[in-house]
Amino acid sequence: MKIDTCIKETLRFIFAMSPFILFALIYNSMRYYPNYLFNDIDTEGVYTLEKQLFGIVSDGTRLTPCEYFRIHHWAVTDILSGLFYLCWVPLPIFYSIWLYFTGHRKLSLQLSCAFLFVNLIGFCGYYIHPASPPWYVMEYGFTPILNTPGHVAGFANFDRLTGINLFHSIYAGNANVFAAIPSLHAAYCPVALYYALKVRNNGVWITLLSIVSVGIWFSAIYSGHHYIIDVLLGILTAVVGVLIFDKILVQRCHFLNWQKK
């Protein structure tokens, strides 16, 4: 391969992956403009609604599912939930790379851009309705404490069982703990799944992304990082974002169709 062709192909690949890089930059910038400076933090409202809609009665006390799993958890589930949760960003990125190098470059670019678009919708949700995660209420109650550091919550069990402080290190750099609604953890793999459904004979990826999506949804609740309400709104964000992007923006943005395939 000639040098100029190699450079051109490298730049094409970087361009296709650039929305993932832009996502990381925007997410990290949120620490400098926290959402609680723009709207009040919801700590009690979502907790009360969660308990009303999905509460579990245990020993005569009505608990949120997150509170229930804080008391009732199992080693196997602790490990599996941690493994599923670690796939939230890496798996969609890996699938986008796979698309690119298997001749589906246009879909690869569209997936990465749809991923970014869904994030932008979710980030707007963070600023419109700042909300505390379940672990915050379990640790601090309903009083908002600004600049609260990230918390490993139920994933502490994963770190303890494996002997690796993996989730402790991940959540030590959390950009904003009051960004629970919508759960973007719940949104990412469904975005990739949508594009997996566009590829023929893609059963392995469709199955993998489907299983991991459900696993992440459960893990978000099991670990105490998100309420069921957060997860449902995250799934809704993915569905709305992908449909707007694929049915409207792709048709109007020519650069999304620049690849030959």
C-alpha positions in Angstrom: 0.0 0.0 0.0 1.4 3.4 -0.9 2.1 5.9 1.9 -0.5 8.4 0.7 -3.1 5.7 0.5 -2.2 4.5 4.0 -2.4 8.0 5.4 -5.8 8.5 3.7 -7.2 5.2 5.1 -5.9 6.1 8.6 -7.6 9.5 8.5 -10.8 7.8 7.3 -10.7 5.5 10.3 -10.0 8.3 12.7 -12.8 10.3 11.3 -15.2 7.4 11.7 -14.2 7.0 15.4 -14.0 10.7 16.2 -17.5 10.9 17.6 -16.4 8.6 20.4 -13.5 10.9 21.2 -15.8 14.0 21.1 -18.2 12.2 23.5 -15.4 11.7 26.1 -14.3 15.3 25.8 -17.8 16.6 26.3 -18.5 14.3 29.2 -15.4 15.3 31.1 -16.1 19.0 30.5 -19.3 18.6 32.6 -17.2 18.6 35.7 -16.5 22.3 35.0 -20.1 23.2 34.4 -22.1 21.0 36.9 -25.7 20.6 36.2 -26.8 21.6 39.7 -25.7 25.2 38.9 -28.6 25.4 36.4 -31.5 23.5 38.1 -32.4 22.1 41.5 -31.3 18.5 42.3 -34.0 15.9 42.6 -33.1 13.6 45.5 -36.5 12.7 47.1 -38.9 12.9 44.2 -37.5 10.1 42.0 -36.8 8.0 45.1 -40.5 8.3 46.2 -41.8 7.5 42.7 -39.5 4.5 42.4 -40.7 3.1 45.7 -44.4 3.7 44.7 -44.0 2.1 41.3 -41.5 -0.7 41.9 -41.2 -1.0 45.6 -40.4 -4.5 47.2 -41.8 -5.4 50.6 -39.1 -7.0 52.7 -39.6 -7.8 56.4 -42.6 -5.6 56.5 -40.8 -2.6 55.0 -41.3 -1.3 51.5 -37.9 -0.8 49.8 -36.8 0.4 46.4 -35.2 -2.4 44.3 -31.8 -0.8 44.9 -32.3 -0.8 48.7 -33.4 -4.5 48.4 -30.3 -5.5 46.5 -28.0 -3.6 48.9 -29.2 -6.0 51.6 -29.7 -9.1 49.4 -26.8 -9.8 47.0 -24.9 -12.8 45.9 -21.2 -13.4 44.8 -22.1 -14.8 41.4 -24.4 -11.8 40.7 -21.8 -9.4 42.0 -19.3 -10.7 39.5 -21.6 -10.9 36.6 -23.1 -7.5 37.1 -19.6 -6.0 37.2 -18.6 -7.7 34.0 -21.8 -6.6 32.2 -21.4 -3.0 33.4 -17.8 -2.8 32.1 -19.2 -3.3 28.5 -21.3 -0.2 28.5 -18.9 1.9 26.3 -16.3 -0.6 25.1 -18.7 -3.0 23.4 -20.4 -0.3 21.1 -16.9 1.0 20.2 -15.6 -2.4 19.5 -18.7 -3.2 17.3 -18.2 0.1 15.4 -14.6 -0.9 14.7 -15.7 -4.4 13.6 -18.2 -2.8 11.2 -15.5 -0.6 9.8 -13.0 -3.4 9.1 -15.6 -5.8 7.7 -16.7 -3.5 4.9 -19.6 -1.6 6.6 -17.9 1.7 6.9 -21.0 3.8 6.4 -22.7 2.0 9.2 -19.7 2.4 11.4 -19.7 6.1 11.0 -23.4 6.3 11.5 -23.2 4.2 14.6 -20.5 6.4 16.2 -22.4 9.6 15.3 -25.7 8.1 16.6 -23.9 7.2 19.8 -22.8 10.9 20.2 -26.2 12.2 19.3 -27.9 10.0 22.0 -25.3 11.2 24.5 -26.1 14.8 23.7 -29.8 14.2 24.3 -28.9 12.5 27.6 -26.6 15.3 28.6 -29.5 17.8 28.1 -31.6 15.6 30.4 -28.9 15.9 33.0 -29.1 19.7 33.0 -32.9 19.8 32.7 -33.4 17.5 35.6 -30.4 17.0 37.9 -31.0 13.8 39.9 -29.2 11.9 42.6 -28.5 8.2 42.0 -29.9 5.6 44.5 -26.5 5.1 46.3 -26.5 8.9 47.1 -29.8 8.6 49.0 -28.7 5.5 50.8 -25.4 7.2 51.8 -26.4 10.8 52.4 -30.2 11.0 52.5 -32.2 13.7 50.6 -30.1 16.7 51.3 -28.0 17.7 48.3 -24.3 17.9 49.1 -22.5 19.7 46.2 -19.1 18.4 45.0 -19.9 14.9 46.4 -17.3 12.5 45.0 -18.2 9.5 42.9 -19.1 6.3 44.7 -18.5 2.7 43.8 -21.8 1.6 45.4 -22.6 -2.1 44.9 -19.6 -2.6 42.6 -17.5 -2.6 45.8 -18.5 -6.2 46.0 -16.9 -6.9 42.6 -13.7 -5.2 43.6 -13.6 -7.1 46.9 -14.3 -10.5 45.3 -11.7 -10.0 42.5 -9.1 -8.2 44.6 -8.9 -5.5 42.0 -9.9 -1.9 42.8 -11.3 -1.4 39.3 -14.6 0.3 39.9 -13.1 2.3 42.8 -10.7 3.8 40.2 -13.4 4.3 37.6 -15.8 6.2 39.9 -13.1 8.2 41.5 -13.1 10.3 38.3 -16.9 10.6 37.9 -17.6 14.0 36.3 -20.9 14.6 38.1 -22.8 12.3 40.5 -26.1 14.2 40.1 -26.5 12.9 36.5 -28.7 9.8 37.0 -31.6 10.7 34.7 -31.5 9.3 32.1 -29.2 6.3 32.5 -26.9 6.5 29.5 -25.4 3.2 30.7 -28.8 1.7 29.6 -28.7 3.4 26.2 -25.4 2.6 24.6 -25.7 -1.1 23.7 -29.2 -0.7 22.3 -27.8 2.0 20.0 -25.2 -0.6 18.7 -28.0 -3.2 18.6 -30.0 -1.1 16.2 -27.1 -1.0 13.8 -26.4 -4.7 14.3 -29.9 -5.4 13.0 -29.1 -3.6 9.7 -26.4 -6.2 8.9 -27.2 -9.5 7.3 -26.1 -12.8 9.0 -25.2 -10.9 12.1 -26.8 -13.2 14.6 -23.8 -13.4 16.9 -23.5 -9.7 17.4 -27.3 -9.3 17.7 -27.4 -12.0 20.4 -24.4 -10.6 22.3 -25.6 -7.0 22.3 -29.1 -8.1 23.3 -27.8 -10.1 26.3 -25.4 -7.4 27.3 -28.1 -4.7 27.1 -30.3 -6.6 29.5 -27.3 -7.4 31.7 -26.4 -3.7 32.0 -30.0 -2.7 32.7 -30.1 -5.2 35.6 -26.6 -4.3 36.8 -27.4 -0.6 37.0 -30.2 -1.3 39.4 -28.5 -4.2 41.3 -25.5 -2.0 42.0 -27.4 0.9 43.3 -26.3 3.3 40.5 -29.7 3.7 38.9 -33.3 3.4 39.6 -35.6 1.4 37.3 -37.0 4.8 36.3 -33.5 6.0 35.2 -33.0 2.8 33.1 -36.4 3.1 31.4 -35.7 6.7 30.5 -32.2 5.7 29.3 -33.8 3.1 26.9 -36.3 5.7 25.8 -33.4 8.2 25.1 -31.7 5.5 22.9 -34.9 4.8 21.0 -35.8 8.4 20.3 -32.3 9.5 19.6 -31.6 6.7 17.1 -34.8 7.1 15.3 -34.4 10.9 14.9 -30.8 10.4 13.8 -31.4 7.6 11.4 -34.7 8.7 9.9 -34.0 12.5 9.7 -30.4 13.5 10.3 -28.8 10.8 8.1 -30.9 12.0 5.2 -29.8 15.6 5.6 -26.2 15.3 6.6 -24.2 14.2 3.5 -21.0 13.6 5.4 -22.7 10.6 7.1 -22.8 8.9 3.7 -19.3 9.7 2.6 -18.0 6.1 2.8 -18.3 3.9 -0.2 -19.9 1.1 1.8 
